[in-house]
Each structure stands twice: as C-alpha cells, then as structure tokens.
Amino acid sequence: MSINATLIGQMITFTLLVWFTMKYVWPPIIAALEERKTKIAEGLAAAEKGQEEIKLAEKKAKSVLKEAKEQSAEIVSAAQKRANQLVEEAKEQAKKEGERLLEAAKAQIEQEMLHAKESLRKEVSSLALRAAEQILKEEVDKAKHQDIISKAAEQLG
C-alpha cells in the first residue's frame, strides 16, 4: 500500500468521524452545555435577587425596628403623662379632702365656741342672778354692792 492511499483512508475515516461526531455526539453535548449555562444564569439571577431581597428585608427590618422604637417611646410618653395626670388628680383630690376636713374642723370649732358662749351666758346669768339675790338679801349699801360685784367678777374671771 502506498502512503497516499493510507493518507486518503485516514482522511476519509477522520471525515466520517467528524461528521458522526457533529451529527450524533456534538448536539447532546452542546444542549447539555446550554442547559448548564441557563441553570448557572438562573442561579446567578436568583442569587442577585436574593441579595436584593436581603437588602430590602434589612431595610424593612430597620424601618420596623425604628417604628417599634417610636411606638414604644410614644407608649412610654403616654404612660408618663398618665402617671403625671394621676398624680395631679390625687393631689387635687387630697387638696379638696383637706379643705373639706378643714371646713369641717372650722365648723366644729365654731359649734363648740357657740356652745361655750352659750354655756358662759348661762353661767354669767346664773352668777348675775345669784349676785342680785345676794344684793337684795343684804341691805342696800354701796360698799357691799361693790364687794359683791367684785366677788362675782372674780368668779367669772
């Protein structure tokens, strides 16, 4: 055999191999590569989307946290205002109660004072009647009258 015939045989075999490879082997490999390429692209897109979602979630979490802090501050402020209001109401109620007790005490003092005056009037009238009785029992004498009045004054005072 000649080198040319071998070379031509090898060329024909190579051509058949290339044709067979391109016809039957290459398309599934290309399809697998394309499929892998799309999966990788989808994975990268999903990863980017996930990153964006994480950033959005972080922003949302920060805003929710900020809102919660504001609400808690408002709640604390409202509670403080309510506590101050309750303290003021208690002070006002205590003041009213104190004024009421003071008025009651004044009224009781006034009543006792009136009772004491009435008692003194009765005693004074009683003493005056006794003094008058003693004056009338005795003879009419200015010195004795003066002496009786001074004794009655001593009993009063």
C-alpha positions as CSV (number, residue, x, y, z in Angstrom):
1,M,0.0,0.0,0.0
2,S,1.0,3.4,-0.7
3,I,1.2,6.3,1.7
4,N,-1.2,8.2,-0.4
5,A,-3.9,5.5,-0.1
6,T,-3.3,5.3,3.7
7,L,-3.5,9.0,3.9
8,I,-6.7,9.2,1.9
9,G,-8.2,6.3,4.0
10,Q,-7.2,8.2,7.2
11,M,-8.7,11.4,5.8
12,I,-12.0,9.6,4.9
13,T,-12.1,8.0,8.3
14,F,-11.4,11.3,10.0
15,T,-14.1,13.0,7.9
16,L,-16.5,10.2,8.9
17,L,-15.6,10.6,12.5
18,V,-16.0,14.4,12.4
19,W,-19.4,14.0,10.6
20,F,-20.5,11.3,13.1
21,T,-19.4,13.4,16.0
22,M,-21.1,16.6,14.7
23,K,-24.3,14.7,13.8
24,Y,-24.7,12.5,16.9
25,V,-22.3,13.4,19.7
26,W,-22.0,17.2,19.4
27,P,-25.7,18.2,19.7
28,P,-26.3,16.5,23.1
29,I,-23.0,18.0,24.4
30,I,-24.0,21.5,23.2
31,A,-27.5,21.0,24.6
32,A,-26.1,19.9,27.9
33,L,-23.7,23.0,27.9
34,E,-26.6,25.3,27.0
35,E,-28.8,23.8,29.7
36,R,-25.9,24.2,32.3
37,K,-25.4,27.7,31.0
38,T,-29.0,28.6,31.6
39,K,-29.1,27.0,35.0
40,I,-26.0,28.9,36.0
41,A,-27.5,32.1,34.7
42,E,-30.7,31.4,36.6
43,G,-28.7,30.6,39.7
44,L,-26.8,33.9,39.4
45,A,-30.0,35.8,38.8
46,A,-31.6,34.1,41.8
47,A,-28.6,34.9,43.9
48,E,-28.7,38.6,42.9
49,K,-32.5,38.6,43.5
50,G,-31.8,37.0,46.9
51,Q,-29.2,39.7,47.7
52,E,-31.7,42.4,46.7
53,E,-34.4,40.7,48.8
54,I,-32.0,40.5,51.8
55,K,-31.2,44.2,51.4
56,L,-34.9,45.0,51.2
57,A,-35.6,42.8,54.2
58,E,-32.8,44.6,56.1
59,K,-34.3,48.0,55.2
60,K,-37.8,46.8,56.2
61,A,-36.5,45.3,59.4
62,K,-34.7,48.6,60.2
63,S,-37.9,50.6,59.4
64,V,-40.0,48.2,61.5
65,L,-37.5,48.5,64.4
66,K,-37.4,52.2,64.1
67,E,-41.2,52.3,64.1
68,A,-41.3,50.0,67.1
69,K,-38.9,52.2,68.9
70,E,-41.1,55.3,68.1
71,Q,-44.2,53.4,69.2
72,S,-42.5,52.3,72.5
73,A,-41.3,55.9,73.1
74,E,-44.9,57.1,72.5
75,I,-46.2,54.5,74.8
76,V,-43.7,55.4,77.5
77,S,-44.5,59.1,77.0
78,A,-48.3,58.4,77.2
79,A,-47.7,56.3,80.3
80,Q,-45.6,59.1,81.9
81,K,-48.3,61.7,81.0
82,R,-51.0,59.4,82.5
83,A,-48.9,58.9,85.7
84,N,-48.4,62.7,86.0
85,Q,-52.1,63.2,85.4
86,L,-52.9,60.6,88.1
87,V,-50.5,62.3,90.5
88,E,-52.1,65.7,89.8
89,E,-55.6,64.2,90.2
90,A,-54.5,62.6,93.5
91,K,-53.0,65.9,94.7
92,E,-56.2,67.8,93.7
93,Q,-58.4,65.2,95.5
94,A,-56.2,65.3,98.6
95,K,-56.3,69.1,98.5
96,K,-60.1,69.0,98.2
97,E,-60.3,66.4,101.0
98,G,-58.0,68.6,103.2
99,E,-60.1,71.7,102.5
100,R,-63.3,69.7,103.4
101,L,-61.7,68.4,106.6
102,L,-60.5,72.0,107.4
103,E,-64.0,73.3,106.8
104,A,-65.5,70.5,109.0
105,A,-63.0,71.3,111.7
106,K,-63.8,75.0,111.5
107,A,-67.5,74.3,111.7
108,Q,-66.9,72.0,114.7
109,I,-64.8,74.7,116.3
110,E,-67.5,77.3,115.6
111,Q,-70.1,75.0,117.1
112,E,-68.0,74.3,120.2
113,M,-67.3,78.0,120.5
114,L,-71.1,78.8,120.3
115,H,-71.7,76.0,122.8
116,A,-69.1,77.5,125.1
117,K,-70.5,81.0,124.7
118,E,-74.0,79.7,125.5
119,S,-72.6,77.9,128.5
120,L,-70.8,81.1,129.6
121,R,-74.0,83.1,129.1
122,K,-75.9,80.6,131.3
123,E,-73.2,80.8,133.9
124,V,-73.0,84.6,133.8
125,S,-76.8,84.9,134.0
126,S,-76.7,82.4,136.9
127,L,-73.9,84.4,138.6
128,A,-75.7,87.6,137.9
129,L,-78.9,86.2,139.4
130,R,-77.0,85.0,142.5
131,A,-75.3,88.3,142.8
132,A,-78.6,90.1,142.5
133,E,-80.2,87.7,145.1
134,Q,-77.3,88.4,147.5
135,I,-77.6,92.1,146.8
136,L,-81.3,92.0,147.5
137,K,-80.9,89.9,150.6
138,E,-78.5,92.3,152.1
139,E,-79.4,95.8,152.9
140,V,-78.7,98.4,150.3
141,D,-75.2,99.5,150.8
142,K,-72.8,100.8,148.1
143,A,-69.7,99.2,149.6
144,K,-71.4,95.8,150.0
145,H,-72.7,96.1,146.4
146,Q,-69.2,96.8,145.2
147,D,-67.8,93.9,147.2
148,I,-70.4,91.5,145.8
149,I,-69.8,92.7,142.2
150,S,-66.0,92.2,142.6
151,K,-66.6,88.7,144.0
152,A,-68.8,87.9,141.1
153,A,-66.1,89.3,138.7
154,E,-63.5,87.1,140.4
155,Q,-65.7,84.0,139.9
156,L,-66.1,85.0,136.2
157,G,-62.5,85.7,135.5
